Amino acid sequence: MNAVQEDRLISIKYVASRLGLSVRAVYRLIAKGDFPRPVKAGGATRFYQSDLDEYMTRLRAGR
C-alpha cells in the first residue's frame, strides 16, 4: 500500500447520511461556514472524505 492515500470524493447525500442530516441542512452548514465548501467534479457537488472526517472529529471534541 502506498504511504500517501488518495483522498476520495464523496457525494453530498453520503455526507448528509453520515451526519444524520438532510442535504439542505448540510448546505446550511456550508453557508454558515461551519462545514468545508464542496468541489465541483463533472458538474456534481462532491466533498473530500478527509473534510468529513475532520468535521466529525471536531464535533466529537466539542461535546
C-alpha positions in Angstrom: 0.0 0.0 0.0 1.2 3.5 -0.8 2.2 5.7 2.1 0.1 8.5 0.7 -3.5 7.5 0.3 -5.8 9.2 -2.2 -8.5 11.5 -0.7 -11.7 10.2 -2.3 -14.6 12.4 -3.3 -17.9 11.7 -1.8 -21.4 12.9 -2.6 -23.5 15.4 -0.5 -26.1 12.6 0.0 -23.4 10.5 1.6 -22.2 13.4 3.8 -25.8 14.1 4.9 -26.3 10.4 5.7 -23.2 10.1 7.7 -24.1 13.2 9.7 -27.8 12.2 10.1 -28.9 15.4 8.4 -30.8 16.4 5.3 -28.9 17.6 2.2 -30.5 21.0 2.8 -29.1 21.1 6.4 -25.6 20.3 5.0 -25.9 23.3 2.6 -26.9 25.5 5.6 -23.8 24.4 7.5 -21.7 25.3 4.4 -23.4 28.7 4.1 -22.7 29.5 7.8 -19.0 28.5 7.3 -19.3 25.5 9.7 -18.6 22.9 7.1 -16.0 22.8 4.3 -17.0 24.1 0.9 -17.6 21.4 -1.7 -15.8 20.9 -5.0 -17.4 20.5 -8.4 -16.5 17.4 -10.3 -18.2 16.9 -13.6 -21.0 19.2 -12.6 -21.6 17.2 -9.4 -21.2 18.5 -5.9 -18.5 16.5 -4.0 -16.6 16.7 -0.8 -13.3 15.3 0.2 -13.6 12.4 2.6 -10.9 14.0 4.8 -13.0 17.1 5.2 -15.9 15.0 6.5 -13.5 13.1 8.8 -12.1 16.3 10.2 -15.5 17.8 10.8 -16.7 14.7 12.7 -13.5 14.8 14.8 -14.3 18.4 15.7 -17.8 17.5 16.6 -16.6 14.7 18.9 -14.0 17.0 20.5 -16.7 19.7 21.2 -19.0 17.5 23.3 
